[in-house]
Amino acid sequence: MTDPAPEPDDRTIARLAPLLESPGSTAIITDFDGTLAPIVDDPAAARPLPGAVEILDHLAGSFGLVAVVSGRPASFLAAHLGGASGVVLVGLYGLERAVGGRVVSVPGAETWRPVVASVVERLTVTAPAGVSVEAKGLTVTVHWRTAPTRATEVEALVQAEVVRTGLVAHPGRMSIELRPPLAVDKGSVVMALVEGRRAACFLGDDLGDLPAFVALDRWAASEGSAHVTVAAVDGETADEVAAAAQLVVDGPTGALGILQWLADAAGGGR
């Protein structure tokens, strides 16, 4: 049974308060894995914490924009978060999003699908025992969580695919993801989502979330807007993730506590 989301302390509440000054002009943006959902050995088994979908739904009832920006395929997000109506679902670090019951990819992405498929085929054969290859359509992630001693071998295999295909390697939690060399990441997504907003926050947990933290900091500095960056950390979290955030909370339960407080404070509901 999952523990209830903790109440934010007074310091955290003071930091969050500007997000409530004009909720209709505020963007609430969060990652999925490690933020809304616990990290698990089998990526396919990841699920949002109990209550997360309802909280997102409540947030969307009060705030101008609520979005989940994840490395997951948009179809996965729609399957597991689709009960939260009005929430923007952006997958694969911005390469695709769920729109009206279908998945739409950014221009230029689809030409890389067969390239990624060929990489998946090769890595599935060559990956060491205990290493999993997660095919995501436009990207592929190689995980060594259940085989931690194989990291060096995985890194060499992935680097060979970078040279072979032109895909770009992005490190993550005991994993490396290969993505098309397009100018799309969580930072570019966040910048597009917060355009025209008066305030925004982003919650994340991993290296792939750093571009979102940086983008939100730059946006706030240039626009004079209120913003909050939140790192959901655990024993695996890279030091630079916590260092880049304004607030640090204890994993997904801490992140959910932030979102629950915002929903309650804004009077969210449908």
Secondary structure, DSSP 8 states (H G I E B T S, - for coil): ---------HHHHHHHGGGGSSGGGEEEEE-SBTTTB---SSGGG----TTHHHHHHHHHTTSSEEEEE-SS-HHHHHHHHTTSTT-EEEEGGGTEEEETTEEEE-TTSGGGHHHHHHHHHHHHHHS-TT-EEEE-SS-EEEE-TT-GGGHHHHHHHHHHHHHHH--EEEEETTEEEEE-S-S-SHHHHHHHHHTT-SEEEEEE-SGGGHHHHHHHHHHHHHHT-EEEEEEEE-TT--HHHHHH-SEEEEHHHHHHHHHHHHHHHHT---
